Amino acid sequence: MFQGSSALTLDAKGRMSIPARYRDVLLADEQGRLTLTRHLDGCLMLYPRSTWEVKREQIAALPATARGLQRLLLGSAQDVDMDGAGRILVAPELRQAAGLMRDVMLLGLGSNFELWARAQWEARSLDDANKVDPAILAQFSF
């Protein structure tokens, strides 16, 4: 279960280090094999490969009316492998699609991650906090 956020930096080649708290699990359980794809919200999603393979089948099985979603998710998906230093390469077309330059945020969301441009994430998180449905809060206790 992945949780928490990490402020990270993309290097000049578009590589990003996976934080150590996730790296060990991803190496042990997935041999460092991951998949990146686009998200409707403008960020990227990063999946452990075995989790992505299940999602990929679900996406492929969607009806023809979901062709646009299939193009976005499957057409943008790229398999990546962690290198010996625990880094992954974010391809230029995915960096461009998500507006990733240098400063990024990696968010653990249970079974996968979201990867955001840091400035975009800061704006989005404030907006999300202001739009929380009170009915949802009524079902949850802190």
C-alpha positions, 0 to 999 in steps of 0.5 A: 500500500503506497501512501504519502507524498514526495517532492522530487526532481527530474534530472536533465534526461528526465529521470526521477529517483523512486523514494527509498520507502517505495523502492525496496518494495517495488524491487522485491515485489515487481523487480523494479518494473513499472508502467507510466500513463496519462491521467484525465486530471493532467498528471501521470499515473505510475503503476507497479507492472502487475497492477497495471496488467490487471488495469490494462485488461479492464481498460481494454474490455471497456465498450466502444463508447470508451474509445477515447479513454482507451486511447488516453490510457493505453495509447500513452502507457509506457513500461519503465524499469528502475535502473541500478540507482533506483531511477526511472525515465519519464519519456519526453512525450509523457513529461510534455503531456503532464507539464513536468519540467524539473520539480515534481510531486509523487503521491502514493494512492494505495496501489499506484502513484500519481506524478504531478508538476509541483506547481500544478499539484499545489494549485490542484490540492488547494482546489480539491480541499475547497471542493470536498463534499460535506456528505463525504465528510459526514461519513468520515471521522478524523 
